[in-house]
């Protein structure tokens, strides 16, 4: 029986690494995994972990792939010896946190290039063959920061909001071809993502006014507190990817945690946006910015706002 061919981007650490290992070491030996990395000099941890887990020979292969470069994507595609990809996992991503005016143009361009344009390039490269074969799964690493915006994450959230629209639009059309798109909506995940933020945490803060710097300081304190409470282990999140991969008719969205559902519901229940903006502002910048809220629906929504460390912790 032919193995399911899976290609995953962003496998140097975090969810990409853990998902590649899980599939390659599956006892059924039914997966062939192509784990791609922008820089193959970073493949050491992946290969060492694969050896430690006893991945069978031929179950895991690493490829160089930079989602910013269409030629790099095309070259990786030619190295897939099976001539097809059954499951494409778009996981590569970048973060950007801080006041908008503190970011230099290069950092903004990089985040949009990787998170949005990089996903588009991957789909342009692999989707046509799935449509021709009328079969395929596409899993995209999303973020709750793509469903509701967070302060000091404007560009990151913009990129993730755009990915949501991209995937939702494709999902409507691709059912005709037997191809399913699923976005795995992640909250904070214990990965190296925070250390890989474009321009570092905050950017160039002396470009901003004192009041904005004070608000950013409050946000950082709030975020540190909530990351302690809400961060998930990558293996826990991988289980959600597997749920989408194995479903007969996968849903458009899967959530790695339900902690943020009250605030997501609040955002969509008031289409003016006023309730959401007020709740997040109070939660992050108000007097109770580092305290939990219990009991009422409104309190749960505000607590959800406080837990949104996703832009810092989304896996890539």
FENDA-V803376 format. One record per residue. RES is the residue in one small letter. PHI is phi as a letter, one per 30 degrees, with the letter a starting at -180 (none if undefined). OMEGA is omega in whole degrees, 0 to 359 (NA if undefined). Layout:
res->[RES & RES]
phi->[PHI & PHI]
omega->[OMEGA & OMEGA]
This chain:
res->[x & x & x & x & x & x & x & x & x & x & x & x & x & x & x & x & x & x & x & x & x & x & x & x & x & x & x & x & x & x & x & x & x & x & x & x & x & x & x & x & x & x & x & x & x & x & x & x & x & x & x & x & x & x & x & x & x & x & x & x & x & x & x & x & x & x & x & x & x & x & x & x & x & x & x & x & x & x & x & x & x & x & x & x & x & x & x & x & x & x & x & x & x & x & x & x & x & x & x & x & x & x & x & x & x & x & x & x & x & x & x & x & x & x & x & x & x & x & x & x & x & x & x & x & x & x & x & x & x & x & x & x & x & x & x & x & x & x & x & x & x & x & x & x & x & x & x & x & x & x & x & x & x & x & x & x & x & x & x & x & x & x & x & x & x & x & x & x & x & x & x & x & x & x & x & x & x & x & x & x & x & x & x & x & x & x & x & x & x & x & x & x & x & x & x & x & x & x & x & x & x & x & x & x & x & x & x & x & x & x & x & x & x & x & x & x & x & x & x & x & x & x & x & x & x & x & x & x & x & x & x & x & x & x & x & x & x & x & x & x & x & x & x & x & x & x & x & x & x & x & x & x & x & x & x & x & x & x & x & x & x & x & x & x & x & x & x & x & x & x & x & x & x & x & x & x & x & x & x & x & x & x & x & x & x & x & x & x & x & x & x & x & x & x & x & x & x & x & x & x & x & x & x & x & x & x & x & x & x & x & x & x & x & x & x & x]
phi->[none & d & d & d & c & b & c & b & c & i & c & d & a & i & d & e & d & d & d & e & d & d & d & d & c & e & e & d & h & c & b & c & c & c & c & c & b & d & b & d & d & c & d & e & e & d & d & d & d & d & d & d & d & i & d & d & e & i & d & b & b & c & b & d & a & c & d & d & b & d & d & d & d & d & d & d & d & d & d & d & d & d & i & a & b & d & b & c & c & c & c & d & a & b & c & a & b & k & d & e & d & d & c & d & d & d & d & d & d & d & d & d & d & d & d & c & d & d & d & d & d & d & d & d & d & c & d & e & d & d & d & d & d & h & a & l & b & b & c & c & d & c & a & d & d & c & c & a & d & c & d & i & b & e & d & e & d & e & d & d & d & d & d & e & d & e & d & d & d & d & e & d & d & d & e & d & c & i & c & c & c & b & c & c & d & c & c & d & b & d & b & d & e & d & d & c & d & d & i & i & d & j & i & c & d & d & d & c & d & e & d & d & d & d & d & d & d & d & d & d & d & d & d & e & d & d & d & d & d & c & d & c & d & e & d & d & d & e & e & d & e & d & d & d & d & c & d & e & b & d & d & d & b & b & c & d & a & c & d & c & e & e & d & d & d & d & d & d & d & c & d & d & i & d & d & d & e & d & d & d & e & d & d & d & c & d & d & c & d & b & c & d & c & b & j & d & e & d & d & d & d & d & d & d & e & d & d & d & c & e & e & d & c & d & d & a]
omega->[179 & 176 & 174 & 183 & 184 & 174 & 186 & 174 & 176 & 186 & 180 & 181 & 170 & 186 & 179 & 179 & 184 & 179 & 178 & 180 & 182 & 182 & 182 & 182 & 181 & 183 & 181 & 183 & 184 & 182 & 165 & 188 & 169 & 180 & 185 & 180 & 176 & 182 & 184 & 175 & 179 & 185 & 183 & 181 & 180 & 182 & 178 & 179 & 179 & 178 & 181 & 181 & 178 & 177 & 182 & 177 & 179 & 181 & 185 & 176 & 178 & 178 & 172 & 178 & 176 & 185 & 178 & 190 & 181 & 179 & 177 & 178 & 180 & 180 & 178 & 180 & 180 & 181 & 174 & 191 & 179 & 179 & 179 & 170 & 181 & 181 & 176 & 179 & 179 & 188 & 182 & 180 & 178 & 177 & 178 & 185 & 177 & 176 & 185 & 183 & 179 & 182 & 174 & 186 & 181 & 180 & 179 & 181 & 183 & 181 & 179 & 181 & 181 & 189 & 183 & 184 & 178 & 177 & 177 & 180 & 180 & 180 & 178 & 182 & 190 & 183 & 182 & 180 & 176 & 179 & 178 & 180 & 182 & 180 & 176 & 176 & 175 & 177 & 182 & 176 & 179 & 183 & 171 & 174 & 172 & 178 & 177 & 186 & 181 & 179 & 178 & 176 & 191 & 184 & 178 & 180 & 177 & 180 & 182 & 173 & 180 & 178 & 177 & 179 & 178 & 184 & 181 & 178 & 180 & 183 & 181 & 184 & 191 & 175 & 180 & 184 & 182 & 179 & 184 & 177 & 177 & 175 & 178 & 186 & 184 & 166 & 178 & 180 & 183 & 180 & 177 & 185 & 181 & 180 & 183 & 180 & 176 & 177 & 182 & 182 & 175 & 183 & 182 & 191 & 181 & 174 & 186 & 179 & 183 & 182 & 177 & 178 & 178 & 178 & 179 & 176 & 177 & 179 & 180 & 178 & 179 & 183 & 179 & 179 & 185 & 178 & 178 & 185 & 195 & 186 & 179 & 174 & 180 & 181 & 177 & 180 & 179 & 179 & 179 & 174 & 181 & 177 & 179 & 182 & 186 & 183 & 177 & 176 & 187 & 175 & 177 & 184 & 171 & 182 & 179 & 180 & 177 & 185 & 186 & 182 & 180 & 181 & 176 & 179 & 178 & 181 & 184 & 180 & 177 & 187 & 176 & 181 & 186 & 182 & 180 & 181 & 181 & 183 & 181 & 179 & 180 & 184 & 186 & 189 & 183 & 183 & 183 & 189 & 179 & 178 & 180 & 175 & 184 & 166 & 190 & 177 & 180 & 179 & 179 & 179 & 180 & 176 & 177 & 178 & 181 & 184 & 187 & 171 & 188 & 182 & 177 & 192 & 179 & 192 & 167 & NA]
